[in-house]
């Protein structure tokens, strides 16, 4: 049975957030914007650009903004286009004939998104360039994300990059560019995007309608707007507060509270998120932040009530920081490996919590109450 197109999740959209093509402003990536605009105005436009950087810092938003700016014929320095521009409206509706989006396809037989971008998607891109060439003018392909291509797709794309069609522009988003073929990377000009500062994060979240608790989201997401939106959409801050509250009681752990926390990892993954992935991600963030606080010798900006005092007590120095960092690498990998073979998600998270309760830094006694 064929899935209704309206029910198919978009693999290039953060659950609970609008698609990047609908975001009209790029925040915090002025250097990348200047480089591209200078190339476009100087008639030095490369046929393929690789947009790299951590997840969620605006790579896809930048790619769509570049496409919109070029096709609207805008002359702005910041990629803005006039309100109501016809090309911008068509791009927002995914109906612009000069733009082709390449992303992981839906597998009707499996009833889920494919794990990779397949060669068929690149063949459709070739058809797009071939069929649209008769109309003339610039044609733009956005590949999100290029590091999700399988080997056959990557080899097919390489042929396009070696002999690019006239007036073709390929914008490739890569979260892990090292996974791409070196021959693909060598044929692209790279735009490197950086994590956003706290102030830029607040602006970007406000643009997405997220004003409440923006500072805590910015602290927990480490400069990634996409991750902040994912956490906001899945009640991530409340879940993170549970973790902080649980560890605040060490060296004694409230087993009932730990069990309740572990139970949040159960449940079926949906288009809006995976409860297990969220639980392990938040544990990762907690352990990473504890390790970073110990290395810095000072607490980080708080992402939850009482987190600063907890960092000062449980990660006061380099020795404690190494213990937390080692636990993060070991326990996260073990939990995800266990989930891959269908072990109980709640039991996997409970196992993480139990081991962490016996970690040497966790044995520090809480300060006595006056």
N, C-alpha and C positions, 0 to 999 in steps of 0.2 A: 504494500500500500504506500503510495507516494505521500510524503509529508507536505502539508500546506506550507507555502513559502513564509507565511506570517508567523509560523510556529518555529522556524529555524533560528537558533541563536546566532548572533554575529560573533565570530571568533576574534574579531579585531576591536571589540567593544568591551570596556570594563562593566561587569554586571552592576546595574543600578545607576549607570552614568550614561549620558548621551553619547552617540557615536562621535569620534573626533571630527568628522566632516561638518558637524553642526556647531563646533566651537569656532567662534569668529576672531579670537585673539590669541596669539602665542605670547606667553609670558616667560621671561627669564632666559631667552635664547637669542639675545640681540646679536651676538657675534656670528652665529650661524646664519641669521637672516642677512646681516651685512655682507657676508661672503657670497651668498647666493645672488642677492640683488646686484652686487658689483659685477658678478660674472654675467648676469643677464643683460645688464646695461652696457657692458664692455664688449658684447658680441663674442664672449668666450664661453658660451654655454656648453658645458659638457653634456654628453648624451645620457649619462648614468650617474646618479648620486646615491651614496650610501649614508643613511641617517643612523648614527649609532649613539649609544648611551644607555644608562639603566632603564628598566621598564618604568613607564609612567611619567617620564619627564617631559613629554610633549612631542615625541618623534612623529607620531601619526598626525597629530594636530598640525605640526609644521608641514608635513607632506601635503595635506589637504589645503592648507593655506597657500602653499607655493602654487599648487595647481589652480586654485581659485584666482590668485593674483595674476598669473600668466594668461589665463583664458579670458579674464575680464579686461585685460589690457590696462591694468591699473599702473599708476606711476608713483605710488606711495613708497616711503622708505621702510614702513613697518608691516607691509603686506596687506594693509586694510584695503577693502574695495567698497565702492558706493553701496549704500543700503538699497536693496531691491534689484541689484544687478541680475540680469537674466541668467548669465552663466553660473553665478553663485547659487541662484535658486535651483537650477538644474542639478548642480553638484550635490546640493543638500538632499535632493530627491533621488539621487543615484540615477539620473536620467540624462546626464550630459554625454552625448555621443562621442566626445573627444577624450573621455576619461575611461580607463579600464581598471577595475579593482581586482587584484589577484590575492586570494586568501584561501585558507583551508576550506575545502568543500564539504557539503553535507553528504553523508553516506546513507542512502535510503535503506539499503539492506541491513546495515548494522544499527540504524536508527540513532545515529550520533554523528558529530563532526569527525572528519578524518583527522588522524594524528599529524598528518603532514600535508604540505602543498604538493599535489601530484603533477605528473607530466602533462596530464590532460588540461590542467589550468594554464600551463605555459603554452600549450598548443592553441588554446583559445586566445591567448595574448598575441600569438603570431597571426592568427586570423584577423584580430582586431586591427593590427598594424597594416595588414595586407588590404583589407576591405576598405579601411578609412583613408588609405593613401590617395585614392582617386579624388577625394573631396578636398585635399590640400590642407595646409595649415598645420599647426602644432597638434600632436597627439600625445597624451600623457598616460603612463601606466604607474599605478601605485601597488607595490608588492608588500603586504603586511601579514606575516613578517618573512623576510627573505631567508632567515636561518631556519625556517620551518619547511623548506623545500626538501624533497627526497632527492636521491642521487640523479635519477633520470630527469627530474624537473630542473635541477641545477645545471646539468649538461646541456639541456635544451635552451635554457636561458643564456648560457655562455655563448652559444652560437649567435644569439641575437646581439649580445654585447660586442662580439667580434665584428659583426657586419650590421651595425645599427641602421634601421630604416631612416629615411630622410625626415627631418622635423619631428623625430620621436624623442621623448624624454621619459626615462625610467627612474622613478623614485623608490628606492628600496629601504625599508625599515629593518634594522637588525638589532636585536637585543644582545646577541652573542655573535659578533662578526667573525670571531675565530672559527666558528663552525662552517663558514662559507668557504668555497674553493678559493685558494689563493689567486687563481686566474680570474675569478669573478671580482675579488677585491681590487686587483691591480687595474681593472678596467673601469673602476668607479672613482669619482671624486668624493671624498668623505666630509660629512658635516658631523662634528662631534658635539653632542648635547650634554650638558652638565645637570646634576641635581639642583633643584631650586632652593634658594635661601628661604628662611622662615617667612620673611616679608613677602616674597614672591609666591610662596605657597598659599599664604592667606589671600592674596589677590586672585590666584587661580581658582581656589576653592569658592571664593565669593562669586566668581564668574559662573560657576556651576551650581550656584544656589545653596552652597554649604557655608553658612556663617557661624553656626553654633559649634563650639569646641574646635575651631579651626586650628588653634595653637597646639592642642593635644594631638590632633590628627597629623599636623605637620611634624611634630616630634616623633611620633610613632612610625610614620611612613618614610622617614629619612630622605626627604626632598623629592618624593615621587607623588605627583598629583593622582596618577592612576591608582596607586596603592591606597592613598588617602580616601579616594572615592569608593574603592572596594570595601575598605574598613567601615566607612560611614554607612554604606548600603547594607552591611551585614551585622550592624551593632557591634563592631569590633572594639570600640572603646570600652563598652560595658564588659565585654569578655576579658579584655586586658585588665580591667580593674579587678576582676575576679582572681586573676593570676597574682597580681600584686598583693591583694588582701590575703590570699592563701599563704604566700611566702613571708608575709609580715609576721606570722605566728611562729616561724621557725625559731628554735630547733624542734618544736613540736608541730606536727602537721595535723590539721583538722581533717580526718579521714572522710567524714561525711561531705565536707565542702570540696575535697579533692574528687570524690566520686561524682558530685554534681557537675564539677568542671569537666571531668572526663566524659560525662554523658552528653555534653554539648557537641562532642566530635561525632556522635552517631547521627544517622540520617542519610538519606539519599542525596547525592549531588544533583543539582538542578542548574538551569541556565543562569540563575541568580547567585550561584556559589556552591562550594563544597564544604560542609561543616567540618570534616576532618582536616582538609587543607587549611582552613581558617584557624583551627585550634593549633595545629603544628606551626603554622606561620607566626602566630602570636607567641607561642613558646620560644620560637627562634628569636623573635624580636626581643623578648624579655632577657634571654640569655646573652644575646649580643650586646644589648644595652648595659647589662651588668658588667660584662667584660670591658666594654669601652669606658665605663665610669672608673673602673679600677686602674686602667692604663692612663687615663687622664688625671687621676687623683682628685676628681671632683664629680659630683652628680651631674647628669645631663639635664636639659630642660624636661620637666615632668610631662609624662603622657597619662598619668593616673595619680589620684590622691595618695600621698604617702610614699610615692616611688623614690623621691630624692633621699628621704631618710633611710629607706631600705637599701638603696645603693651604697650610701655611706657606711652602713653597718655590715652588709654582706660582701661588698667588693671594695675594701679600703686601699688595696695596693696591687702591685703587679702579680704577686703570687696568687691572690684570689682571682684576678682577671684571667690568668691562664687556666685556672680550674673551670671557670664558667665557659670560656671559649672552647676548651676541650670537650666539655659536656655538650655544648651546642652542636659541634660537628658530629660527635658520636651518636647522640640520642636522636637527632633529627634524621640522620641517614637510616638509623635502625627502624624508626617509626614508619618512614616512607617505604622502606623495603618490606616491612611487615604488611602494610596496606596493599602493596602491589601483589601480594599472594593472598589477599582477602582475609587477613586476620581481623579480629574485632577492633574497630577504631577506638571505642571507649577504653578497651583493655590496653591498647597501645599507648594512649595518652596517660592512663593511670600508671603504666610502667615508667613513663618518663618522669612523672611527678614523684613517684616513690623513690627512684634513684636519686633525683635531685635533692630530696629531703635528707639524704645521707651524704651529700657532697660536703667535703670539709668546710668550705666557707659558710655553708648553711647551718653549721653547728654553733655559730656565734649567737650568744644569748641576746634577746631584745633588752633594751635599756629598762631598768626598774622604774616602775611608776612611783611618782612622789606620793 
